[in-house]
Amino acid sequence: QVQLVESGGGLVQPGGSLRLSCAASGFFFRWYDMSWYRQAPGKERELVASISNVGDGETTNYADVVKGRFTISRDNAKNTVSLQMNSLKPEDTAVYYCCSRWTVKEYWGQGTQVTVSS
């Protein structure tokens, strides 16, 4: 059974940091491209960061609005993908989702809430 379980969300003050983690199981993790998306209230889901599979060199990609502040990484031994978020802003407030993708197969986690507020 495929599972993606996010953790690490919470309430943080502007300028603070959080580290999100996504634990994956039920599929061959290293084959899959992994991504973090987010969805703020009243807005569409948007891509935050992605990291390609091992065969494609684990190439990373970021949305312009998070470049230089967020870092995505993967641990293929532990089947986890993480998102280190620094210098957080109120506009980063959203539910963050982990996504895995390989050819036509796509899986999503349930999401974790991140709230940036003073």
Backbone torsions as a table, in degrees:
resi	resn	phi	psi	omega
1	GLN	NA	126.9	-179.4
2	VAL	-74.7	134.2	175.9
3	GLN	-141.3	137.3	169.2
4	LEU	-126.9	119.5	-175.4
5	VAL	-122.6	113.6	179.5
6	GLU	-87.2	151.6	175.0
7	SER	-152.3	166.4	174.7
8	GLY	103.3	-4.5	178.8
9	GLY	-72.1	172.1	178.9
10	GLY	161.2	-165.7	179.3
11	LEU	-100.9	130.8	-179.2
12	VAL	-142.2	149.7	178.3
13	GLN	-78.6	154.3	175.6
14	PRO	-54.3	137.8	-176.4
15	GLY	90.0	-10.0	-178.8
16	GLY	-83.3	-174.7	-176.4
17	SER	-131.4	151.8	171.3
18	LEU	-143.2	153.8	174.7
19	ARG	-124.9	116.9	176.3
20	LEU	-92.9	144.6	175.4
21	SER	-129.1	150.5	177.6
22	CYS	-132.6	117.3	178.3
23	ALA	-95.9	124.7	-176.0
24	ALA	-109.7	145.5	175.5
25	SER	-154.3	158.0	175.4
26	GLY	91.4	2.5	176.3
27	PHE	-151.5	167.2	-175.8
28	PHE	-80.8	91.4	-167.8
29	PHE	-51.8	-45.6	-171.8
30	ARG	-68.0	-15.1	176.8
31	TRP	-79.3	-19.8	-167.7
32	TYR	-96.2	139.5	165.8
33	ASP	-73.5	139.7	-178.4
34	MET	-120.3	142.1	-176.9
35	SER	-141.2	158.6	168.6
36	TRP	-116.8	130.5	173.6
37	TYR	-118.1	165.4	173.1
38	ARG	-144.0	155.1	177.8
39	GLN	-139.6	117.3	176.6
40	ALA	-91.2	157.5	-179.6
41	PRO	-56.0	129.7	177.9
42	GLY	77.1	4.7	-178.8
43	LYS	-120.7	162.5	177.0
44	GLU	-77.9	156.2	175.7
45	ARG	-65.9	137.2	-178.8
46	GLU	-131.0	149.1	177.2
47	LEU	-73.7	130.6	178.0
48	VAL	-99.8	-51.8	-177.2
49	ALA	-158.6	152.4	177.2
50	SER	-141.7	156.3	175.7
51	ILE	-138.7	130.2	-174.4
52	SER	-77.1	171.7	-179.2
53	ASN	-70.5	172.1	-176.0
54	VAL	-60.6	-43.1	-178.4
55	GLY	-61.6	-27.1	179.5
56	ASP	-97.9	14.7	171.0
57	GLY	83.7	11.6	178.2
58	GLU	53.2	45.9	178.5
59	THR	-71.7	136.9	-178.7
60	THR	-105.2	153.4	179.1
61	ASN	-145.8	142.8	-175.7
62	TYR	-133.8	148.1	168.9
63	ALA	-66.9	145.3	-177.5
64	ASP	-56.1	-35.3	-174.6
65	VAL	-71.2	-12.5	179.7
66	VAL	-117.4	-4.5	-179.1
67	LYS	-57.5	134.4	-179.8
68	GLY	85.9	-11.8	179.8
69	ARG	-114.7	-34.7	-177.5
70	PHE	-109.4	148.2	176.0
71	THR	-135.7	126.3	176.8
72	ILE	-100.3	142.7	177.8
73	SER	-149.4	160.9	178.5
74	ARG	-134.6	147.2	175.4
75	ASP	-119.2	101.6	-174.7
76	ASN	-73.6	-19.0	175.9
77	ALA	-75.0	-32.8	-177.9
78	LYS	-102.8	-1.4	-178.2
79	ASN	55.7	48.4	178.8
80	THR	-130.3	152.5	171.9
81	VAL	-129.3	139.7	-175.1
82	SER	-125.3	157.8	175.3
83	LEU	-133.5	108.0	175.6
84	GLN	-87.4	122.3	-176.0
85	MET	-118.2	116.4	-179.9
86	ASN	-115.9	164.3	178.1
87	SER	49.2	48.3	-175.5
88	LEU	-66.2	145.9	-178.1
89	LYS	-121.0	156.8	177.4
90	PRO	-55.1	-32.3	-179.8
91	GLU	-72.7	-5.7	173.2
92	ASP	-83.1	-6.1	179.0
93	THR	-61.7	125.3	-176.7
94	ALA	-179.0	171.4	166.2
95	VAL	-89.9	128.9	-177.6
96	TYR	-103.9	131.4	-176.3
97	TYR	-118.8	141.2	172.8
98	CYS	-94.5	139.9	-178.5
99	CYS	-137.6	137.2	173.9
100	SER	-118.2	143.8	-174.7
101	ARG	-146.5	131.7	174.3
102	TRP	-149.8	117.1	-173.6
103	THR	51.0	-118.4	-177.6
104	VAL	-95.0	-0.7	-180.0
105	LYS	-87.5	131.5	-178.2
106	GLU	-144.7	131.3	-179.0
107	TYR	-129.6	149.3	-178.5
108	TRP	-130.4	146.7	171.3
109	GLY	-85.6	179.2	-177.9
110	GLN	-83.8	-16.3	177.6
111	GLY	97.7	154.7	175.6
112	THR	-136.1	135.9	-175.1
113	GLN	-80.9	132.5	172.0
114	VAL	-120.0	123.5	178.8
115	THR	-123.5	124.1	179.4
116	VAL	-111.8	109.7	-174.9
117	SER	-159.0	148.1	175.6
118	SER	-93.8	NA	NA
